[in-house]
Amino acid sequence: MSKERIFELIRKEEATLFVGAGMSLYAGYPSGAKLAETLYKNLTSDLQKELDFTTNLPKLAEDIYYLKGGNKNYLIEILKKEFQKPPTTTEIHQLLAKFPQIKTIITTNYDTLFERTNKNLEVIRKSADCATANPKKQWLFKIHGDLSDTSNIILTNSDYNNYFVKDNENSIFWNTIKTKLVENHIVFSGYALEDSNIMVIIEKILIELGDNRKEMFFIAPTIAPAKLKFLQQKGIEYVQLTSEDLIKELDEDLKYNYFPGLSRGIGSADAALNFAIGNNIKLDLSKSNDAYIINNVSSIEGIGKTEVKFNIAGEDENTKKIIDSLRGKDFEDICLSGDILKEYNHFFNGIRINSQNDIKSVYIKKVPSLFGLFDIVCEDGFELDNYHLEIFIANPNESEAKMKIMANDFQILIRIVFPKNLKNCKFHIEIVPSKAIKSVKSGLNFYSILSRITSNQRFKFFQENKLIFNYKEKIVFDEDAFDARYLFNYFNKLKKLEKHFDVRFLDIDLDEISEKRMKFIMAYIDKIILDEEFNGMTFENKNKKEFDYLTEEPGKDKALIISEKQKSIYNLHGIDFTIGYFHKYIQDAYIENIQDLISNKTKEFSMKSRSNTIFFQFTDSETMISHQ
């Protein structure tokens, strides 16, 4: 639990990291004991004989210092050789640089791993640095100094003794460190309690902080029983972990738990924004009371990856359908109600953005298996370029496949049933047009292709110059399946109307198709005469001149023309078309009851056609132009 407590305190931005040499071992830099060994081995054999070797680095360095006549040049030379060489890797410090939740790091290390990997860092080596340090950046206190100022490096016993004299302790540098240690919990990492210097530091901190200190943790892979007792007596929690594993596990914890905590008031806006930037994420935050709400996330560079993870409660039939759909057995979009959603988590670029249990509903829109602009080439040479398609594929079971093709204003639903011998597959195809087809071009493009496919032509799909699909096996369709040829011709006629009348059809409803109106309008454009079956008509005529004309010469056929006095207007898909005067013509009309009319037995004419045919024509003039 101590490890989880450390992670919690870091998420709250309430922990100071105290770092020793063990944090730099992975990068190829020496531990204190290894550095002591190097100092000893590089001495001449004569000097080695005058020394009692010890891994106690301050003591050994002190002895060498005096053997060298009170000169540190040899010690500094070895330090430069060991710590100015390039690191073998900076992986752990690169991770650590992404943790703005750690406001303060205190280190006894001489290397520059922190500076190499963190641009958002203020390095503080002396009191003067405190005054100019940017409070919004991470602060690194190098309490043993480093090779940028060799005169102030702390290495020998004398250095340590002089370092903790009263005047030093009351300096701005040390008072600033004390403030950080009082305000925050302390996590020691990279130290071994066999190092006398860390024992001195811990004792000094305990004395300085007294009863005001907060929690303290000591991270190490192993520890001797006696040293463990020491920690326990001092109230310091021991956590068995390497420094590398601490940082790696902290990285995982922050990625999973930090952002969700913002909505509960844990964390600051600055740390959240910087943590996001360090992980290639741009955040849009808003404040709500003492909490922060993440309104939007996006990638700073490249395309971001969004993931949603959740559990579904219950095992009813509806739940089974949802699970089947999520597993790719269906391609329909899914709406999940809050009743069945449990542990809803939203991830972006591998980082958990939020976690909720009070979601009202989640709508999951399926992503097509294939989408984009395609070139379609048919067997007869017809080509359609840059045609936008979205293709969804689902596999309900081993013997069945489903496909949904979204083509602008149309859906094609295909169900394929595979027999055991994989021959003679059964295809079930359904065409679902949109309620309103956006334009004539949209309909014409679709039915240009569909009419050819249903005419049993082969075709190919290309995308970005690559052959995506080559259809060779011919499905035998019924005559004019899906009314494809009929609708292809219909949209061709609409295109002709657009060109002739300078209009544009929009949102075309196929349920509003009127064959009669289309036929009349096309007859006007093409200046043709229409004919249809005529089974007779009855009417009264009180005009004596017309009555006499109709009844004279009883055995002779009449030519009858009926013209409307106003131009005809027909509405097609929301557009009114004025198409001239409407004329009806019967060239072989006769009066079936002419004798009854002559003898005044009736006043109602019964007219018929010898050929049972009546002709129609639309003209711009009030009189008929021609007739058959």
N, C-alpha and C positions, 0 to 999 in steps of 0.2 A: 504493500500500500504506500510505502514511502516514495517509491518512484512516481506513482500516480499523483501523489501530493506535490512533488516537485513540478510535474507538468502543469498541475492546476495553478500553482503559484506563478509560474511563468506566463500562463495564459492571462492571468490577472495583472501581469506586469509588476509583480511584487517580489521578484527574485534577483539577487546579484550573483554573478558567476565569478568564482575565485579559481583561477586556472594555473596549474603547474606544468612541469615538463612532460608529464605523461600524456598531455593533450597534443603534444607535437611529435611523439615517437613515430606515429604512422607516416609522418612526412620526412623521416630520415634524420631527425635531430636527436641528440643524445639525452638520456635521463641524467639526473644529478650524479648517480653512481658511475654511469658510463663516462661522463665528462671528467670525473675525478680520475678514472683509469687513464683517460687520454692525457690529462695533465701530467700524470706520473710517468707514463711510457715515453713521452717526448722529452723527458729530462735526460741529461747525460747520466751514464752509469755511476759516475762519482757522486752526483747529487742524489741519485736514487738510493745510494748506500747511506746517505745521511738522513734519509726520511723513513718514517714508519708509515707505510701505505695504509690509507683508510678510505672507505667510500663516503665518509663524512666530508662532503665537498667544501664547506666553509673552513673546516679545520685544516684539510690538506692544502687548500689555496693559501691559507694564512701561513703555513709552514714554508711553502714555496716562495711566498712573498718575502719572508725574512731571509731565506737562503739566497734569494736574488738581491739581497742588500736593500730591501725595502722598496723594490721597483716592481711595478705591475706590468711592465712591457711584455714579459713572457706570457702572463695570464691573458692579457688582452689579445695577443697574437693567436693563442689557441682558440679563444672565443670567436675571433673573426673567422678563423679557418673552419670552425664547426658551424657557425650560425649565419655566415654570409654566403654560404653555398646555396644553390637553388634547391628548393624542396623537391622530393621525389613525387609528391602529389599534394594537392591542397583540398582534396575532396571534403573533408570534415569541416574545415574552416569556411569553405564555400557555402556549405549548408548553414553553418552558424551565422554567416553574414546575412542570411535571409530571415533571421529572427529579431525583428525590431522590438518584440515583446521584452527582450532582455536589454534594459536601458544601460546597465553598468556591468563592465567586466573588469576585474582586477587580476593582474597576472604577475608572476615572478619570472616569466620567460624572457629570454634575450632575443628570440627570433622575431621575424616580422610577418608571420603568417596572417595575423589579423589585418595588418595594413595592406598586404598583398591582395586580400580577397574582399575587403569591405570598403566601398567608396563613401559610405555614409557613416564615417567613423571620426571621432575626435580623439587623438592620442595625447594623453596627459602624463608628462614625466616629472613636472615640477610645478611649484605654486603659480608661476606666471602663466602657465597653460590654462589654468582654471578660469581665469578672467576672460579669456577670448574664446573659450569652447562654446560651440553651438549647442544649446540645450535640447534641440530637436533631433540631434544625432546621437548615435550610440557612443558612450564614453568608455575609453580603454585606459585604465590606470596601470602604468608599467612601474611598479614599486621598486623593482631592482634595476631600473634603467635599461638602456640598451646600447648598442654600438654606435648610435648617432651622437652620443656624448659619453665617451669612455671614462671621463674623469668622475662621473657620478654613478658608475656601475657598482652594485652591491654584490660582493662575491666572498670576501674573507670574513672570518669571525669579527675582526676589528670593524669591518664595514657594517656588520649587523649591529654591533654594540654602539657604534657612533650614530647609526640610523635611528635608534630608538631613544636617543637622549631627549631631554625635556624640550629643548628648543625646537627640535625637529617635529616632535609630536604636536606642538602647538602651531605648526605652520599651516598656511591655507591649504596646501596639498593634503596633509593628513587630516585636517578638520573636514575637508570635503569628503574624503574617504569615510571618515567616521559617520558623517551624516548619511551617506549611502548605506552603510552597514546597519545603522540604527533604523532607517526607514524600510529596509528590505530584509527578506529572508536570505540566508547565505548558502550557496551550494559550492562545496569544494570539489574540484575534479582535476585529475592529473597529478595527484600527490600520493606519496607513500609516507606513512607515519614514521618510517625509519629515517626520513630526512629531518634532521634537527631543526632546519629553518622553518618548516611548516609547523612543528610543535611550538616553536617560539611565537610564530604568527598567531596560531590559535589561542595560545595562552594570553597573548597581548590583547586580542580581540575580546576574549571573555572578560578580562579585567576592565577594559575600557567600556564595554557595553553593560556589564553587570546584569541587573535584573531587567533592564530595558530591551534586552536582545530578543529577536524573534527566532523562528525555527532555523536550525542549522543542519546541513546534510553533508555527508562525506562519501564521495563516490570512489570506489576502488574495486578492482577485480578480485583481490584477496586481501586478507588482513590477519595479522597474528592475534591469537586470543587475548594477549595482554593489552594490545593496542585497541582491540574492540572494547575491552573493559574501560579503557581510558575514555573512549568516545561516549560510552554509556554513562559514565560518571559525570561527564561534562554536558550531558543532555543533547548530544549530537547523534542524529540518525545515520546509521551506516546503510548504504545501498550497494549491493554487490553487482558491479557493472563496470565495463571499460568506458573510458571517455568517448571512444568512437561510437560504441553502442548507445551511450547516453544521447549523443547528438542525433544519431540516426532515428532512434525511437522518439525523441522529442520532435523531430521533423514530421514523422508519421502522426504523432498526436496533434500537433498544431494544424496539420492539413485536415485532420478529421474533426477536431473539436473547437478550433479557435473562432471561425466565422459564425457558427451557430450560437456561440456565446455572446456575440454582439447584441443580439435581440434581447438578452437577459441582463444587459448592462455590464457585461464583462469585456474589458478591452477598450481601447481608445481609437478615435478616428485616424490619428496619425499612424499608429502602429498597424491598423487594419489596412490602410492604403499602401503603406510601405511593404507590408507582408504580401499584399496582392501583387504589387509591382515586381517583387522578387520572384514571384511565381508566374510572371507573364500574364497577369490579369489586371484589367481595368475595372474598378468598382465605382458604382454610383450609390452614395450613402445619403441617408436622411436621418435626422435625429428625432427620437420620440421619447420624451421625458429623459430618463438617464440611459436610454438604450439607443442603439443604431440599427436602422433597417437597411438591408441591401436591396436596392430597387432594380439594379441591372448589373450584369457581368458581361464582359467581352474580353477577347484576347488582345493584348497589346501588339503582338506580331503573330501572323498566321491565323489559321482557322481554329477556333476553340472547339473542344469536345465536351458536350453536355451529357451527363448520365443521371438517370433517376432510378433510385432503388427503393423498394418498399415491399412490405409483406401484405398478403391478402388473407383476410380471415374468412372462415366458413368453407364448406365443401359442397354447396348446392350446385344445381345445373348451370346457373348463371356464372358462378365462379369458374366452373370447368370451361365454359366457353371463353371466358376472359383469358384464362391460362393458355388454352389452345391457341388463341389469337396471338398472345405474347410469344408463344413458341413457334410462330410462323405457320400455323395451320390455317390461318385466314389472313386476309389483307384489309379487313375492315378496320376503321378507326375505333378506338375504345374509349368509353366514358366510365370512369371508376368513381363511385359515390364514396363519400367519407365514411359510410357505415362499414365498408369492408377494408378500407385502407388502414394499415398499421405501419408505424415506423417509416414514415415518408422522408427520404433523404435526396437532396439535390446536389450533384457533384458537377464541377466545371474544371476541366484540365486536371482531373484527378484529385481535386480538393473539395471537401464538403462545404457547400455554401450555406445551406440551412437544413434543419431537421424539425419536422412538425408532426404533431399527432392530431391536429384539429383542422385538417384539410376538408373542405366541403366536397370537392370533386376534382378529379384529374382527367383531362382529355388527352389521349395519346393518339397522335396522328402518324400513321405508318409512312415510312420513307420508301419511295420506289426502289426496286432492285436495279432499274436502269432508267435513266432520264436524260433529257437534253434535246438537241436538234439533230434530226436524222434526214438523210436523203433516201427516198424510196424509189426504186427502179423496177418497173413492171416488164413483163415478157414482151409486150407489144411496143416497147420503146418509150412509153410514157414515164416521165420522171417528175417527182415532187421534191424540191430542195428545201432544206431548213425547216422541216416539219417537226413541231414540238410534240414530244411524246413522254409519258410517264408510264412505266411498265411495272406492275406489281405481280409477284409470284408467290403462291402459297402451296403447301403440300399437306392436305388434310390427313392423308395416309399413304401407304406405299403404293397403292393401286390408283391413286387419283392426284391430279394436279389442277390448280386453278390459276388463272391469269386475268388480270384486269389491266386494260390499256386505256389510259386517259389521253384523248386526242382533242385538245381544245374544247369544243362543245359536245364531245361525244365520249361515251364509255363503251368499251367492248369487253364483255364478260365471257370468258372461255373456260369451260370445264372439260378436262381430258381424263377419260377412264382407260387405264391400261389393262388389257387382258393378261393372263398369266404368260402367254407365249409372246407378248409384246408386239403382236401383229393385229392389224385392223383396229386401231385405237378408235374409241368413240368420242366424237367432239360435240359438245353442247355449247352453242354460241348465241349470245344475246346482245343486241345493239340497243343502247339506251341514250338517245339524244337528250341534250339539255332542254329544259322547258322553253328557253329562248336561245336560239342560235344567233350568235353575235352579228354575223354578217353573211352575205352571199358567198364571199370568198371562203369563209370557214366551211360552209356546207358543201361548196363545190369541190374544195380540196379533199374533204373526207369521202364524199361519194364518188369522186374520180377514182380513188384507190379501191374503195369497197366494191364498186360495180365491176372492177376488173378482177378482184379476188373472187367474187361470187360467180364470175364467168369462167372460173377455174384456171386463171392465169398464175404462173409462177412469179415470184417477186423477191427482191433483195433489200435489206436494210443496211445502210452505211452510216457510220458516225465518225467524224474527223478522218475521213479517207480510209477508214477501216471497215471491212465487211463484218457486220455484227450478226446478221441472220440471213440465211439463204434458204428460202422455202422452195423445196422441190416436190415434196409429196403433195399431190393435189387432193383437196377435199372436194367431193362432188356435192355441189349445192343444188337445191331445188331451183326451178325457173324463177329468175328475179328474186332470189332470197333477200329478205329484209327490205324489199322494195328498192333495192340499191340502184338499179338502172332507171327506174321511174323517178326517184328523187334526184339522181344525177341530171336527168333531163329537165326536171322541174327547176333546179337551181341554175341550169344553163339558161332557161327562159327568164328567170328573175334577173340574171346578169344582162340579158338582152333588154329587159325593161329599164334597168338602171341606165344603160347606155342611151337608149332612145329618148327617155323622158328626163334625163339628167337628175336622177334621184338616187338615194341610197337606202336600201332596206336594212334595218337594224332590229335585233331581238326578234328573230323570225320564229313564230310558233307553228310547228308542223301540224298541230291540231286545227289550225285555221286555214289549211290549204283548201282552196276552192277551184276545182277543175273547170267549172263553168265560167267563172270570172276570168281565169287565166286564158281559156280558149277564146273568149270574146276580145280580150285585150290584144292577144297575139294576132287575131284575125285583123284587127284594126292596123297594127304595125305592118303586117305582111300584105295588107290589102287583098285578102282572099275572101271568098264566099264560103260560108259554112252551110251544111245541110244536115237535116236530121229527119227522122221518121215523123210523118204527119198522119194522124188517124182521124182527122176531121175536126170541125168546130161548128158551133151554133151561135147565131147572133140575130138581132133584130135591126132592121134598117128602115128608118122613117123618111129618108131622103128619096123623093119620087124619082129623081134623075138616076140615082144609083140603083134604085129598085128596078127601074125599067131596063137598065144596062144588064143587070144580073139575070133578069128573067127573059130577055129577048133571045131568040134562036135557042130554044131549049136543048137541042142536041149538040151544041157547040161548046168546047172548053173555053174557059176564060183565063186571062193572065191577071193575077191579083197582086198588087203591091200595097203594103201597109207601111207607112213611114211615120216615125215619131216626130213631133214638132220641136222637141228639145234634145240637146246633146246628151248622150248617156254618160253617167259617172259611176264607176265601179271602184270599190275599196278593196285593196289587197294588202294584207299585212300592215294595216295602219296608214296606207297612202291612197289618196283619191286619184283616180286616173280618168280624165275626160277623153273619150274615144270616139266622138262624133255622133252623127245621127244613126239611129237603129232602123234598118229596113228589113221587112219580111216579104218574101216573094214566093208565090206559087204559080208555076208556069202552066199547069194543066188542071186548073180548078174547075169543078163542076158543082151544080146545085143538085143535091140528091133528091129533094122534095119540091122541085120546081113546079110541078102540076098543082100541088096543094097550095102553093103561093099564088099561082095565076088564078085559081078558082077561089081565092080568099078563104081557104079552109084554115090557114095559119099565117102568121106574120113572122115566124121564126125561120131563118135560113139554116139549112144543114149543108155545110160546104165540105167537100172532100177533094182529094188529089188523086188523079189516075195513077200516078207513080208513088203515091203515099209519101211524098217528099216536100218539105218546105225549106227554102233557102234564106240565109241571113247575111247581111252585110252592114259594116259600119263605115260611114263616109263623113268627110268634113263638110259636104254639101247636103242640102235638104232633100236632094233627089238621089235616086239610086244610080250609081255610075254604070254598072254592067250587071247582067244576069245571064244565067245559063238557059 
